[in-house]
Amino acid sequence: MEKGGCILTRQSVVLAVFVCVGMGLMREARAENSPQPLQLEMRVPFEPAAFPSNGRTYLAYELYLTNFSENPLTLGRIEVLDADTTAAAPIAAFEGKDLDVLLQTVGGSHDGKGNVRQIEGGGSVVVFMWVPCEPGVDVPKQLRHRVVTAENAAEGAVIGTHHIELKVLGSPVSGSNWLASDAPSNDADNHHRRGIFVLDGHALISRRYAIDWMRVQDGKSFAGDPKDKRAYYTYGMPVIAVADASVVTVRDGLPDNVPGHNEQFHPAVPITMDTVTGNTITLDLGSGQFAYYCHLQPGSGRVKVGEHVKRGQVMGLIGSSGDAREPHLHFEIANSPKALAGEGLPYVIDHYRVKSGAGWESRTHEMPLKDMVIDFGR
């Protein structure tokens, strides 16, 4: 057969058909062997701000992972990368037990049986990220994350690292031997760091950088009867304005609790959203940052709403009101004047000394970390 100067034989037609069919099958095979993008949403609800402490710079934030597939995903490794470079080496990487301790299932906790790294279809986990940068290493302006599963990998969740300008503050208490209880750390038992609370439709951690200040002697917080609030070295100590600021909240009238932990804790009033922080003073530091002083002694307040206070001014006394098992000052900085409704923010204290094996070491423009024993002088 001849057409348009091109001769087609029966054999050439058959060959062409086989070639076309073969190419189609190859395309189908490649499609089947190429996995679809990992159906894992990665997001950071609140970007961190790098803060210095103990010679390092730290980033603390939460990476939320949601499995949008029907099948379970098993996390193998999470890498933190400099988003502005193509450098192969990650800034930090977590796998094995180092990854396990970062994970918390949304709506529950791991019971120790089974694989904490497995995210069920439709499930979510929170990864409590804690990234230290060694001395002399610049903190990248942006980070991105690489999540590696048993069968796939994906990158995403690009975030900044300097969300706010850190406030340089004075100390909220004075004197020596102050234990920074549950201060910033990434320990799984740190009730501040892991304190996700949903309010007004948002999952928040106002206590992310909170510190429970307790005065100690020889490692103990009291001498005598543990049920007597006055036996505690912290009780009745003054609280101090950390900066020139405006008073936006003064809550008083709640009684102190009889000290007691675990089943021995019997609050003087029911713990509700209205009483959880106890007697409280809140300061507006400017730039959308607010300082909270919680669990104060009833009747001890020396300031009123609308008053302008000066840095170093005594504003009240430490008590054990609200959700306080023993006398202490709960101090935090957040970005909302409404208790528990904001995100916790880091800050630095202009000067203090840290107790060490060699004595007391000076710190300037740093933030105390968990279980440091501090001397503020004055």
Salt bridges, closest charged atoms under 4 A:
GLU41 OE1 - ARG43 NE 3.98
GLU62 OE2 - ARG193 NH1 2.57
GLU62 OE1 - ARG208 NH2 2.80
GLU79 OE2 - ARG77 NE 2.66
GLU95 OE2 - ARG77 NH1 2.77
ASP100 OD1 - ARG117 NE 2.61
GLU134 OE2 - ARG56 NH2 3.01
GLU155 OE1 - ARG144 NE 2.75
GLU155 OE2 - ARG146 NE 3.69
ASP182 OD2 - HIS191 ND1 2.47
ASP182 OD1 - LYS370 NZ 3.85
ASP187 OD2 - LYS370 NZ 2.95
ASP189 OD1 - LYS370 NZ 3.35
ASP200 OD2 - LYS338 NZ 3.31
ASP212 OD2 - HIS191 NE2 3.83
ASP212 OD1 - HIS192 NE2 3.46
ASP212 OD1 - HIS328 NE2 3.56
ASP212 OD1 - HIS330 ND1 3.12
ASP256 OD2 - LYS229 NZ 3.21
ASP274 OD1 - ARG251 NH1 3.30
ASP323 OD1 - ARG325 NH1 2.09
GLU326 OE1 - HIS261 NE2 2.80
GLU332 OE1 - HIS330 NE2 2.70
GLU343 OE1 - ARG208 NH2 2.80
ASP350 OD2 - ARG311 NH2 2.04
GLU361 OE1 - ARG363 NH2 3.22
GLU366 OE1 - ARG363 NE 3.45
ASP375 OD2 - ARG353 NH2 2.55
